[in-house]
């Protein structure tokens, strides 16, 4: 399945297509500077490449998953490992998590709780 580059609220068809790869969750890469995301596919790396090809800067891209049934974001991805900034697969900085949350919730059309 193709990876979707999402700049405005996702359509139900796009969501369905992004879910086809993994079924119950969607791999996402989020550009916190440009406030866009790429979703779908088998890996965060694939999503990251779509954003880089679109002009994003790697330092601004963070990986997460959208758990569709639970309507929840998880913050673990290999692309999040950054020496001296984020020495974990999990996004550790609460400010970055908040930015990722706001973008994902806005573009996926989910009300923030």
N, C-alpha and C positions, 0 to 999 in steps of 0.2 A: 504494500500500500504506500502511496505517496505520503510524504510528510507535508503537513499544511503549515504555511506561514500565516500567522493570524495577527492582523493589525487592528481589527475592530471585532465587535462581538461575533463569536463563532456561530455558525448555523447548525441546526440539528443534523443536517447531512454531513457536515464536516466532522462533528463529534462522532457520529456513527462510523465514519471512515477511519478516524483516528483510533477508535476502539477495536477495529477489526484485527489489528496486529496482535494485541495482548489480551483482549476480551474484557477484563474488569478494570484495567487502568491504562492511562496514557502516559508515555514518556514525553517530557517537555524540556525544552531549553528556553530560558527566559532572558531577554536582554533588558536589564533594569534601567539602562540609560535611554534606550529608544522606546521602551515600553511596548515591545512586541514579543511574540513567542512563536516557537515552532513546535509542533506536536505530531505524534504518531511514530510509526517505525519501531524498530526493535531496540534501539539504543539511544541514550542521550547524545552520544557522539554524533550520530546521524542528524539529529535535530540541530545540534550546535553547528554542523557544517552548513546547513541551510541558512542559518542566521549569518554566519561568516560570509557566505556567498552573496548575501543581501546587503553587506556593508557593516555588519556589527563588529565590534572589537571584542576579542576573546575575554579580556579582563571584566567585561560587563555581562558576560553570559553565565548563568547558573542553572544547574540541572535539578529537576524535581519530578515527581509523579503526581498525576491527578487520579485519585481513587474514586471512580464515578459512583459506585454504589454507596460508599460511605460519605461522599461529598467532602473529601479531605485531601489535603496536600501533604506529601511526605518529601523530605528534603535531602535524600541521599543519592549521590551520583559520583562516579569517578571524575567527571569533569569539574567537580567542586574542589578537588584537591589543589591547593595553591600554596606553595612554600612561603612561609612567613606571614601568610594572610589567613589561610584556612587549611590547617593540616589534618583534615578529615574529609571523608566522603559526604558527611552531613554539613549543611550550611550552619555554621556556628554563630555568626554575627546576627543578633536579633534585628538589627536595622535592615540587613540584606534580606532576611526572611520576611520581614514586613513588606518590603518592596516587591518581592516575588509574590507574596500573597495578594497584594492589591492588584497587580497586573493579571495574575491568573484568574482571580475572581471576577475582575472586570471583563476580560476577554472571553472567558468561558460563560459569562452571563449568570454567575452565581452570586446570590446575596451574601455579603459578609455577615458573619454572626457576631 
